[in-house]
Amino acid sequence: MDATIIAQIVVSGALIGLIYALVAYGFQLTYATSKSINFGQGELVMVAALFSLSLLNWGLPYWLMIPLGMLFGVVLGLFVERAAVRLALEQNSEGWILMTIILGLFFFSSAENIWGRDDHPFPSPFVSDSIALFGIDITRQEIALAVGVFAIMGLIEVLMRKTLLGKAFTAVSADRDAAQLMGISARRTIMLSYGLSGAVCAFAGMLVAPITTVGPTMASALILKAFSVAVVAGLDSGFGIVLIGMLLGAVENLASFYIGSGWREVPGLVLLILALALRPAGIFGKTVIRKV
Amino acid sequence: MSKRWLLTHGTELALFSALASLPLFISNTYALGLLTLLAIYGVCLIGLDVTVGYLGQVNLAQSALLGIGAYAASLSVTHLGFGFFAALACGFGVGLIFGVILALPALRLDGPQFALATLSFTAIATTTLNEMEWLTQGAQGLHVTRPDLWIGEFTAAGFYWVCLLLLALVWLAMRNMLQSQWGRAFEALRDSPIATDAMGVGTYRHKVAGFAVGSALGGLAGGLYAFNFQYLQPHSFGFELMIILLLGVVLGGRKNLWGAFVGAALIVLLPNLLSNPILFRSFAVIGLSIALFAGWQKQRRQQLFTFQTQAPIMAMLLLAGGALFIDNTEDWRKAIFALMLFAVVVGLPEGLMGFATRRLSQIFRLDTSTLPAAWPVAEVLVLQTSALDDLLEIQQLKHYFGGVRAVDDVSLRVVPGQIHGLIGPNGSGKSTLVNLITGLYSPTSGTIHFQGQPLPVGSLYKVSHTGIARTFQNLQLFTELSALENVMVALRDQYRIPLPLLLLGMGKQQETNARAKALTLLALVGIDAQAQQLAKDLPYGAQRLLEIARALARQPRLLILDEPAAGLAHPDVIRLVEIIRRIQQRGITIILIEHHMDVVSELCDIVTVLDGGKIIATGTPDEIKRDPDVVKAYLGEPC
C-alpha cells in the first residue's frame, strides 16, 4: 500500500475528526455546569446547518449567514435547556436523558418534513482546488474547518479565563451550591452553557456541511462519534478531545477504507464501550473519590 | 384471602381469559395479528421495564436485543434445524448472553454513561446485522420459515395462543421475581449503590442479573417476532423501534406489569391511529383533555401554574393543532411520538397504569397490606458471646488522598461487647477510618484484622459478609422503598430459595418470615408504626433510626454507627441512647462516632480521639475529658 494514500486517508479523517471534537466540546460546556449533556446534540447541529442553508438560499451573504446561524443555534440550545434539562432537574431526576432524546426526535422529524429527507449540497465560500502538502491534498474548506474549530474553541477558552462571566462559569462547575451561596445564579450559568453549546454546534454544522453535505441523517452519524470522543477523552478533559477527535476520525476513515464503508462507525463505538468499561472518567478525565 | 389478593389476581385472570377466548369470536385475521403482536410486545416491555423501571436506567438496547433474538431464532431454524420451542429458547439464550456481555462493562456505569453504552450497542448490533450479509442477507432482508409443532400446522389462532401463553408465564414469573428480594435489591441499588453493597447485597451481581433477565425476555420476544412476521430487516430494530419501546414502557407506567401490557397495546395500535385521520384527531383531543385535566388537578393542589404544569398541555396543544392541519401524519410520526412522550414524562411520570393503580387502590382502600406479627427480638438478634480478646485490631493504618494524610498511622483495638467511642474535630479522619474498615476505601498501608482474620480490602460487599454492619453519616436509605422493605433488603441468611424456584412462586413463606423479622427490628428502634411508609416520607429522626434497624438486619458482630445523633432533637437523642443500650445487650460490639459528648460519656466504655488523622488520646470518657491534648484539639491553645 502506498504510504501517501494512507497518509491522505489519515489526514482527511483527522480533519473531519476535528468536527467531532467540536461537537464534543459542546457536551463539555454543558456537562461542566449542569452535569448533563444533550442527547439530541446531533439534531441540533443538523437543524442549525439546514437553517443556515435556507438563509443562503434566501440570498443572504455568507458572512451574515454565519452569525445568524449561530444565533439560531443559541436559541435551540436555550430551548433544550428550558424544555428538557431544567424541567427534568426540577423533578430532581435523571429524566433529562430521556427528555433530550425526545426533543432530538422532535427536531429530527421537523427537519424531515420542512427540508425533506434528502441530503443537500452546502456551498463553500472557497474555490474547490486543493493544496498539496508533502503529497497530501488538502482543500481550502478543510483548512477553514481546522482554523474555525481552533478559533472558536480558543475564543471560548479566553472568555472563560479572562472575564468575570467565565469565572462564574468555572465556579458553578466546581461547586454549584457554593457558587449560588456566593450570589452566582446557577440557572443563568447553565443557560449560558447551553446557549454557547448551541452556538458551537451550529458553527460545527456550517464548517462540516460543505464537505459532507447536509440532511437529516447527518444527526445520528455525528452524535455517536461526538459521544465517543467526549467519553473516551473524558467529559471534563478540556483539550484532550481535540487529540481523541482527530484520532477517531483517522481510525474510522481507515476502517471504512480497509473493511468497508458500512463498518465506518464501528471502531468509534467499540472505543466508546471499551473506554466506558475500562476508564469511565476518560483518558484525560479526573476520577472522583466516592464520599459518604 | 385478602381483598388485595382477590382484586389483583382476579383482574389478571379476567384479562387473560378474555384474551384467550377472543379468537373464538373473532375470525378477522388482521385483528388476530394485532392481538398476537400485543402479546409479543408485552413480553418485550416486561423485560425492558426491569432496567427502565426497577433499575432506573435509560436502556437503549432493547430494540437491538429484540433484533438479535429474532435473527438467532430464525437462523437456528434454517441452519441448525431447530424446532419451534428450541428456536425460541435459542432467542432467549442469545438475548441472555448478549445481555450479560453488555452488562458486564456497562453496568458499572450510571445515568448518561449507561445510556451511551446501550446506544452504541444498538448501533453496533444493527450495523453488524446489516453487514454480515453471508449470514443475515443484510439489507435485503431474511425470510423466516416458522417451524410447525409436533401436533400439526400452526393456525393463526394457534400461534396467538402460544404467544399469549408465553406472555402469561413471563408475567407470573416476573411478578414472583420482582416481588421477592430480587425486585427489592433492584430498587435498592437504584437508590443507593453504596448502601446496597454495604448491606451485603451485591450491587454488581444484581445489576447484571436484572439486565440479563430483561435482555433475555427481549430475545424471547424477538423469536416470537420473527415467527410472526416471517421476514426480518436489520434497520427495523434501530433507533425508531427503541423510541417506540421506551414510549410503551413510560406511557404504560414503570414498575408495573399492567403498565407493560397497556404500553404494548399502545404500540400495536399506534400505526392504525396514525394512518386514520379521524381516529388520530380524536386521539389527539383525548390526549389534550387528559393533559388539561391533569394540569387542572395539579394546579388545584399546588396553587401555582408552573412551567412543569404548562409544558405537557403545550405539547398536547401542539399535537392537537398539528392533527387538524396536517394530513400526512405518517411523515410526522416521530414528532408525534416525541410530543406524546414529552407530555407523559413531564405530566404523568408514573404512567397511565401507575396513575390508575394508585387511584384504584385508593378507591378500594388497599393502601395497607396486613403485616405478620413481630417475632421476639431474641430470635432475630441471637445473643452473641465472644472468647476473643480483640474483635477488631487495626495496625498502623494509613490512607492518603494525594498529599492529604486523612488517616495517618492509626492502631486500634476494639474489645468484644464494648461500645467504643470514636471522636475528634471535623476532618480528623473518623469517617475515613470507618470507610477503610468497611471496605469503601483501600488503605495506603496497614492491616485490619476482624475476629483474628484479615479483613477483605476495598470491597463493601465482602466486608459486610464478615459480620460488620454500618450506618451512614449522610443518610443512604433506599428512598423509594418502604421502611419495612429497607430492612428486608439487608436481612442476612434469610433468602435461601434459589431463583428458579422463586420464579415458580415458592417464596411465600420465606417472604412472610422476612417481613416478620424486619418488623421486629423496626419495633426495636421504635418505628414499627411507620413500617409501610416510604423511607423518603419518614421524618428525619425516624430515618436515622431506620438506618440502625437496617444495619441490625445484617445480624452484625460489629456495628459501626456514624454520627447517629447528628441533627436529632433532644428527646430523640434520649431515645437513641436507650436503643443503643438495647443493641449492646444483644452482645453486639459497637463503634460509635459522635459529636454529642453527653451521648459518648453515657454510653462508651472506651473512647479514642483522633486529630489530623492521628490518635491523640485513648481512655474512659472521664479520662478523655481531662486530657490536655484533647482539650487543645477542640478548643485550641490557651492564650
Interface residues (C-beta under 8 A of the other chain):
Chain A: S36 I37 F39 R82 A83 L87 E90 Q91 E94 G95 I97 L98 M99 I101 I102 L103 L105 F106 F108 S109 S110 E112 N113 S220 L224 F227 S228 V231 G260 G262 W263 E265 V266 L269 V270 L272 I273 L274 L276 A277 L278 P280 I289 R290 V292
Chain B: G56 V58 L104 P105 A106 R108 L109 G111 P112 Q113 A115 L116 A117 L119 S120 F121 A123 I124 T127 T128 N130 E131 I194 F239 I243 L246 V250 F307 Q308 A311 D331 W332 R333 K334 A335 I336 F337 A338 L339 L341 F342 V345 V346 P349 F401 S431 N435 L440 F472 Q473 N474 Q476
